[in-house]
Amino acid sequence: MDSFFLMGAKPLVQDSPTMKLHELPDWAEIAHKLKGLYKREATHGGGPEPYAPLSMFKLMLLGRWHGLSDTQLEHALKVRLDFMVFTGFEPGDGSFTDATTICRFRNRLVTAKLDQVLLRRVNVHLEGQGLKVAGSRGAIIDATIIESAARPNQHVEVDDEGQADVVDSADEEARWVKKGNEAFFGYRGYSAVDTEDGYVEHVEMHPANQSEVNKLPGIVDALIEQGIQPEGVLADKGSASAANREYLQAKGIGDLIQFKGSRGRAVHLLLTQMNRAIATLRYKVEQGFGTMKRRFHLSRARYFGAAKTQAQMAWAALGVNLLKAMRKLHKAGDYSRVQGVVRPEGPKPPGRGLKKPQNGPKDRSRSHIPKSPPRWLVGARFDVSCAAVSARHDASC
């Protein structure tokens, strides 16, 4: 039950964007998944009562949503009324958490490996609300480079006396990789999104020097374990290999991996056209990476280690999915069907629903991109025989 302070503050912030975000997840389900993070819950031992795990989770979500560090988040919680109402914290002696406690709670989530679990729970709830398409569909898989939070390994540091010393990197799991003409030190983050709206279903993090071609089977297996049975898998040339195509065929999953040539053997014209058709659908995973890096600051890792960086990517993926759901509701102008919230009926504000005047010709630069995969690409009974024969460059297929 809310205190008198929170009950009085709610009407002041109920129409804020922060509270719109609060209406999307199923907090009761998330609270159930967060049980057991503290040993005190099982032992009922002495000591101070820990902060409510759900309130800490909400606080971390706000921090990732607004791009705040732990210290900035601690300060924002003390001065922003919407943050207090969202999380359930209120002014009082020792009632506000600090940056150190936020960091420790994050580490508990990483140790318990709850990043993927919570992402899946939120996705299931969005499906139940009709904001995300449920059921079998295609999966788009791709990878992106995420630079390490630490300096590269084997760098030289010079002290005040001018003495040089070779120091290893603080991030022991990060590795070098060369992409094009540039070299990066960090990780390679993998994402699997659905082909309908581009909601992120699964993320993984591996050292940057590990080959991309070997990761596809593990990602597909992880999707299946979560209850997601993709009808087809779309991927770029980085995942093109005979082993991956055989794996998808054995699983009965449509093979929509782009084809690549070999030295002295160019890709056949028919396969080039197939690559272009697949590329018109793969843009959704690239959009997800762009949103994660621009909106949720994933271009560079904030923490050391693959596990913590993967958790950072999972938080960014959670933010992407909630942002998509909010935009859908905003476009429909209806938040009342989320979480059973009842909004009073009344006249719409002036200007709502009116089309904005067109200042110039319509931009049709992306008009060729379909909203959903055509049936000949991702279907319930996708025929991979042509793709298998084409992989051997048989022009008769």
C-alpha positions as CSV (number, residue, x, y, z in Angstrom):
1,M,0.0,0.0,0.0
2,D,1.3,3.4,-1.0
3,S,2.1,6.0,1.7
4,F,0.3,9.4,2.0
5,F,3.2,11.0,0.2
6,L,3.1,8.8,-2.9
7,M,-0.7,8.9,-3.0
8,G,-0.6,12.7,-3.1
9,A,2.3,12.8,-5.6
10,K,0.7,10.4,-8.1
11,P,-1.9,12.8,-9.6
12,L,0.9,15.3,-10.2
13,V,2.9,13.0,-12.5
14,Q,0.4,10.5,-13.8
15,D,0.5,12.0,-17.3
16,S,4.3,12.2,-17.5
17,P,6.2,10.1,-20.0
18,T,7.8,8.3,-17.1
19,M,4.5,7.0,-15.8
20,K,3.5,6.0,-19.3
21,L,6.5,3.7,-19.2
22,H,5.3,2.4,-15.8
23,E,2.1,1.1,-17.3
24,L,3.8,-1.3,-19.8
25,P,5.5,-4.1,-17.9
26,D,3.8,-6.7,-15.6
27,W,5.4,-5.7,-12.3
28,A,3.9,-8.6,-10.4
29,E,5.6,-11.1,-12.7
30,I,8.9,-9.3,-12.6
31,A,8.7,-9.2,-8.8
32,H,8.2,-13.0,-8.8
33,K,11.3,-13.5,-10.9
34,L,13.4,-11.3,-8.6
35,K,12.7,-13.4,-5.5
36,G,15.7,-15.1,-4.0
37,L,18.3,-12.4,-4.9
38,Y,19.0,-11.8,-1.2
39,K,20.1,-14.6,1.2
40,R,18.1,-12.9,3.9
41,E,14.9,-13.9,2.1
42,A,15.6,-17.5,2.8
43,T,17.4,-17.3,6.1
44,H,15.4,-14.5,7.7
45,G,18.6,-13.5,9.5
46,G,19.3,-10.3,11.3
47,G,20.7,-7.1,9.9
48,P,19.1,-4.2,8.0
49,E,16.2,-4.9,5.7
50,P,17.3,-4.8,2.1
51,Y,15.7,-2.5,-0.4
52,A,12.8,-4.1,-2.3
53,P,14.2,-5.9,-5.4
54,L,11.3,-4.6,-7.6
55,S,12.0,-1.0,-6.6
56,M,15.7,-1.4,-7.4
57,F,14.8,-3.0,-10.7
58,K,12.5,-0.1,-11.5
59,L,15.3,2.3,-10.6
60,M,17.8,0.6,-12.9
61,L,15.2,0.7,-15.7
62,L,14.9,4.5,-15.3
63,G,18.7,4.8,-15.2
64,R,19.0,3.0,-18.5
65,W,16.0,4.8,-20.0
66,H,17.5,8.2,-19.3
67,G,21.1,7.2,-19.8
68,L,22.2,8.0,-16.2
69,S,25.2,6.7,-14.4
70,D,24.7,5.3,-10.9
71,T,25.7,8.5,-9.3
72,Q,23.4,10.6,-11.5
73,L,20.6,8.1,-10.8
74,E,21.1,8.5,-7.1
75,H,20.8,12.2,-7.4
76,A,17.8,12.1,-9.8
77,L,15.9,9.9,-7.4
78,K,16.2,12.5,-4.6
79,V,15.0,15.4,-6.7
80,R,12.5,14.0,-9.3
81,L,9.0,13.4,-8.1
82,D,8.2,11.0,-11.0
83,F,11.2,8.9,-10.1
84,M,9.9,8.5,-6.6
85,V,6.4,7.5,-7.7
86,F,7.8,5.1,-10.3
87,T,10.0,3.3,-8.0
88,G,8.2,3.6,-4.7
89,F,11.0,5.4,-2.9
90,E,10.1,8.4,-0.8
91,P,11.8,11.0,1.3
92,G,12.8,9.8,4.7
93,D,15.6,8.8,7.0
94,G,17.7,6.3,5.0
95,S,14.9,5.5,2.5
96,F,16.9,6.5,-0.6
97,T,19.4,4.1,-2.1
98,D,22.9,5.2,-3.1
99,A,25.1,4.5,-6.1
100,T,27.0,1.7,-4.4
101,T,23.8,-0.2,-3.6
102,I,22.6,0.2,-7.2
103,C,26.0,-1.2,-8.4
104,R,25.7,-4.2,-6.1
105,F,22.1,-4.9,-7.1
106,R,23.2,-5.0,-10.8
107,N,25.9,-7.4,-9.9
108,R,23.3,-9.6,-8.2
109,L,21.2,-9.7,-11.4
110,V,24.3,-10.6,-13.4
111,T,25.3,-13.4,-11.0
112,A,21.7,-14.8,-11.1
113,K,21.7,-14.6,-14.9
114,L,18.3,-12.9,-14.9
115,D,19.0,-10.5,-17.8
116,Q,17.6,-12.8,-20.5
117,V,14.8,-14.1,-18.2
118,L,13.5,-10.6,-17.5
119,L,13.7,-9.6,-21.1
120,R,11.6,-12.6,-22.1
121,R,9.0,-12.0,-19.3
122,V,8.5,-8.4,-20.6
123,N,8.2,-9.7,-24.2
124,V,5.6,-12.2,-23.2
125,H,3.5,-9.6,-21.4
126,L,3.7,-7.3,-24.5
127,E,2.4,-10.1,-26.6
128,G,-0.5,-10.6,-24.2
129,Q,-1.3,-6.9,-24.5
130,G,-1.3,-7.1,-28.3
131,L,1.7,-4.8,-28.6
132,K,3.9,-7.6,-30.0
133,V,3.1,-10.3,-32.4
134,A,3.0,-13.7,-30.8
135,G,3.5,-17.1,-32.4
136,S,6.0,-18.6,-34.7
137,R,7.8,-16.2,-37.1
138,G,11.1,-15.4,-38.6
139,A,14.2,-14.4,-36.7
140,I,16.8,-11.9,-37.9
141,I,20.3,-12.5,-36.4
142,D,23.2,-10.1,-36.6
143,A,26.2,-8.8,-34.6
144,T,27.7,-5.4,-33.7
145,I,31.0,-4.3,-32.2
146,I,30.9,-2.8,-28.7
147,E,34.1,-1.2,-27.5
148,S,35.5,-2.1,-24.1
149,A,35.2,0.2,-21.1
150,A,38.9,-0.4,-20.5
151,R,42.0,0.7,-22.3
152,P,43.5,-1.9,-24.7
153,N,45.8,-4.6,-23.3
154,Q,49.5,-4.1,-23.2
155,H,49.4,-0.3,-23.1
156,V,52.2,1.9,-21.8
157,E,51.7,4.2,-18.8
158,V,54.3,6.8,-17.8
159,D,54.4,8.0,-14.1
160,D,55.3,11.4,-12.8
161,E,59.0,10.6,-12.9
162,G,59.0,9.6,-16.5
163,Q,59.3,5.9,-16.0
164,A,57.3,3.8,-18.5
165,D,55.5,0.6,-17.5
166,V,53.7,-1.9,-19.7
167,V,50.2,-2.6,-18.1
168,D,47.7,-5.2,-19.1
169,S,44.1,-4.1,-19.7
170,A,41.6,-4.1,-16.8
171,D,39.1,-5.9,-19.0
172,E,40.7,-9.4,-19.3
173,E,37.9,-10.8,-21.6
174,A,37.9,-8.0,-24.3
175,R,39.9,-8.8,-27.5
176,W,41.0,-7.0,-30.6
177,V,39.2,-7.3,-33.9
178,K,39.8,-5.6,-37.3
179,K,36.8,-4.5,-39.3
180,G,37.6,-2.9,-42.6
181,N,40.5,-0.6,-42.0
182,E,39.8,0.0,-38.3
183,A,40.7,-2.1,-35.3
184,F,38.5,-2.3,-32.2
185,F,39.1,-3.6,-28.7
186,G,36.0,-5.0,-27.0
187,Y,33.2,-7.4,-27.7
188,R,30.9,-8.5,-30.4
189,G,27.2,-8.3,-29.3
190,Y,24.6,-10.6,-31.0
191,S,20.9,-9.9,-31.3
192,A,18.0,-11.8,-32.6
193,V,14.8,-9.8,-33.5
194,D,11.5,-10.8,-34.9
195,T,10.6,-10.1,-38.5
196,E,7.3,-8.4,-37.7
197,D,8.3,-5.3,-35.7
198,G,11.9,-5.8,-34.8
199,Y,11.4,-6.6,-31.1
200,V,14.6,-8.0,-29.6
201,E,14.1,-11.6,-28.5
202,H,17.6,-12.6,-27.4
203,V,21.1,-11.1,-26.9
204,E,24.5,-12.6,-26.4
205,M,28.0,-11.2,-25.8
206,H,31.3,-12.7,-26.8
207,P,34.9,-11.4,-27.2
208,A,35.3,-9.5,-30.5
209,N,37.9,-11.9,-31.9
210,Q,35.6,-14.9,-31.8
211,S,34.3,-15.9,-35.2
212,E,30.7,-14.8,-36.0
213,V,30.0,-17.8,-38.2
214,N,30.0,-20.2,-35.2
215,K,27.4,-18.4,-33.1
216,L,24.2,-18.9,-35.1
217,P,23.3,-22.5,-33.8
218,G,23.7,-21.4,-30.2
219,I,21.4,-18.4,-30.7
220,V,18.8,-20.4,-32.5
221,D,18.9,-23.0,-29.7
222,A,18.5,-20.3,-27.1
223,L,15.4,-19.0,-29.0
224,I,13.9,-22.5,-29.0
225,E,14.6,-23.0,-25.3
226,Q,12.6,-19.8,-24.7
227,G,9.6,-21.2,-26.6
228,I,10.3,-19.3,-29.8
229,Q,10.3,-21.6,-32.8
230,P,11.4,-19.4,-35.8
231,E,10.0,-20.4,-39.2
232,G,13.0,-18.9,-40.9
233,V,16.4,-17.3,-40.0
234,L,17.7,-14.3,-41.8
235,A,21.4,-13.5,-41.4
236,D,24.2,-11.7,-43.3
237,K,27.2,-13.2,-45.0
238,G,29.1,-13.4,-41.7
239,S,27.0,-16.5,-40.8
240,A,27.2,-18.1,-44.2
241,S,28.7,-21.6,-43.9
242,A,27.7,-25.1,-44.9
243,A,27.5,-26.2,-41.2
244,N,24.9,-23.5,-40.4
245,R,22.8,-24.3,-43.5
246,E,22.9,-28.0,-42.5
247,Y,21.9,-27.1,-39.0
248,L,18.9,-25.1,-40.1
249,Q,17.8,-27.8,-42.5
250,A,18.0,-30.4,-39.7
251,K,15.9,-28.2,-37.5
252,G,13.3,-27.6,-40.2
253,I,14.0,-23.9,-40.2
254,G,14.0,-21.8,-43.4
255,D,17.5,-20.9,-44.5
256,L,17.7,-17.2,-45.3
257,I,21.4,-16.7,-44.8
258,Q,22.9,-14.5,-47.4
259,F,25.3,-16.2,-49.9
260,K,29.0,-15.2,-50.3
261,G,31.5,-16.1,-52.9
262,S,35.0,-17.4,-52.5
263,R,38.4,-16.5,-53.9
264,G,38.1,-16.6,-57.7
265,R,34.5,-17.6,-57.6
266,A,31.9,-14.8,-57.6
267,V,28.4,-15.2,-56.3
268,H,25.9,-16.3,-59.0
269,L,23.5,-13.7,-60.3
270,L,20.5,-15.5,-58.9
271,L,22.1,-15.7,-55.5
272,T,22.9,-12.0,-55.7
273,Q,19.2,-11.3,-56.2
274,M,18.4,-13.5,-53.3
275,N,20.8,-11.5,-51.1
276,R,19.1,-8.3,-52.1
277,A,15.7,-9.7,-51.1
278,I,17.0,-10.8,-47.7
279,A,18.6,-7.4,-47.2
280,T,15.3,-5.7,-47.5
281,L,14.2,-7.5,-44.3
282,R,17.4,-7.4,-42.3
283,Y,17.2,-3.6,-41.8
284,K,15.1,-4.2,-38.6
285,V,18.0,-5.7,-36.7
286,E,20.2,-2.8,-37.8
287,Q,17.6,-0.3,-36.6
288,G,17.7,-2.1,-33.2
289,F,21.4,-1.8,-33.0
290,G,21.2,1.9,-33.9
291,T,18.6,2.6,-31.2
292,M,20.6,0.7,-28.6
293,K,23.7,2.7,-29.4
294,R,22.2,6.2,-29.8
295,R,19.3,6.1,-27.3
296,F,20.7,3.6,-24.7
297,H,24.4,4.3,-25.1
298,L,25.6,0.8,-26.1
299,S,28.4,2.0,-28.4
300,R,30.8,1.5,-25.5
301,A,30.6,-0.9,-22.6
302,R,30.2,0.6,-19.1
303,Y,31.5,-2.4,-17.2
304,F,34.3,-4.9,-17.4
305,G,33.7,-8.5,-18.5
306,A,31.4,-10.2,-21.1
307,A,28.7,-11.1,-18.5
308,K,28.2,-7.5,-17.3
309,T,28.4,-6.1,-20.9
310,Q,25.8,-8.7,-22.0
311,A,23.6,-7.5,-19.1
312,Q,24.1,-3.9,-20.4
313,M,23.0,-5.0,-23.8
314,A,19.9,-6.8,-22.4
315,W,18.9,-3.6,-20.6
316,A,19.3,-1.8,-23.9
317,A,17.2,-4.4,-25.7
318,L,14.5,-4.1,-22.9
319,G,14.5,-0.3,-23.5
320,V,14.1,-0.8,-27.3
321,N,11.1,-3.1,-26.9
322,L,9.4,-0.8,-24.4
323,L,10.1,2.1,-26.7
324,K,8.4,0.3,-29.6
325,A,5.4,-0.5,-27.4
326,M,5.1,3.1,-26.2
327,R,5.2,4.4,-29.8
328,K,2.5,1.9,-30.8
329,L,0.3,3.1,-28.0
330,H,1.0,6.7,-28.7
331,K,0.2,6.3,-32.4
332,A,-3.1,4.6,-31.5
333,G,-3.7,7.2,-28.7
334,D,-4.9,4.5,-26.3
335,Y,-3.1,3.6,-23.1
336,S,-6.3,2.3,-21.4
337,R,-5.8,-1.3,-22.4
338,V,-2.5,-1.6,-20.8
339,Q,-2.5,-3.2,-17.3
340,G,-6.2,-2.7,-17.0
341,V,-5.8,1.1,-16.7
342,V,-9.1,2.9,-17.1
343,R,-8.8,6.4,-18.6
344,P,-11.8,8.8,-18.3
345,E,-13.5,9.4,-21.6
346,G,-13.6,13.0,-22.8
347,P,-13.1,15.2,-25.8
348,K,-9.7,15.0,-27.4
349,P,-7.4,18.0,-27.1
350,P,-7.4,20.4,-30.0
351,G,-5.2,19.2,-32.8
352,R,-5.0,15.5,-31.7
353,G,-5.5,13.2,-34.6
354,L,-5.0,15.9,-37.3
355,K,-2.5,15.3,-40.0
356,K,0.5,17.5,-40.0
357,P,0.8,19.6,-43.1
358,Q,3.2,18.4,-45.7
359,N,6.1,20.8,-46.3
360,G,7.4,19.0,-49.4
361,P,7.3,15.9,-51.4
362,K,6.9,12.6,-49.5
363,D,10.2,10.8,-48.8
364,R,9.9,7.5,-50.5
365,S,13.5,6.4,-50.0
366,R,12.4,3.4,-47.9
367,S,9.2,2.7,-49.7
368,H,10.6,-0.5,-51.1
369,I,10.9,-2.1,-47.7
370,P,7.9,-4.3,-46.8
371,K,6.3,-4.1,-43.4
372,S,6.3,-7.8,-42.9
373,P,8.1,-10.7,-44.6
374,P,6.5,-12.0,-47.8
375,R,5.3,-15.6,-47.6
376,W,7.8,-16.8,-50.1
377,L,10.6,-15.8,-47.8
378,V,9.3,-16.9,-44.4
379,G,6.6,-19.5,-44.4
380,A,5.3,-22.3,-42.3
381,R,6.7,-24.8,-44.9
382,F,9.7,-23.0,-46.3
383,D,11.4,-25.0,-49.0
384,V,15.2,-25.0,-48.4
385,S,16.0,-27.3,-51.3
386,C,16.6,-24.4,-53.7
387,A,18.9,-22.7,-51.2
388,A,20.8,-25.9,-50.6
389,V,21.4,-26.4,-54.3
390,S,22.2,-22.8,-54.8
391,A,24.8,-23.0,-52.1
392,R,26.7,-25.3,-54.5
393,H,26.3,-22.6,-57.2
394,D,24.0,-24.8,-59.3
395,A,22.4,-22.3,-61.8
396,S,19.7,-24.7,-62.7
397,C,17.9,-24.2,-59.4
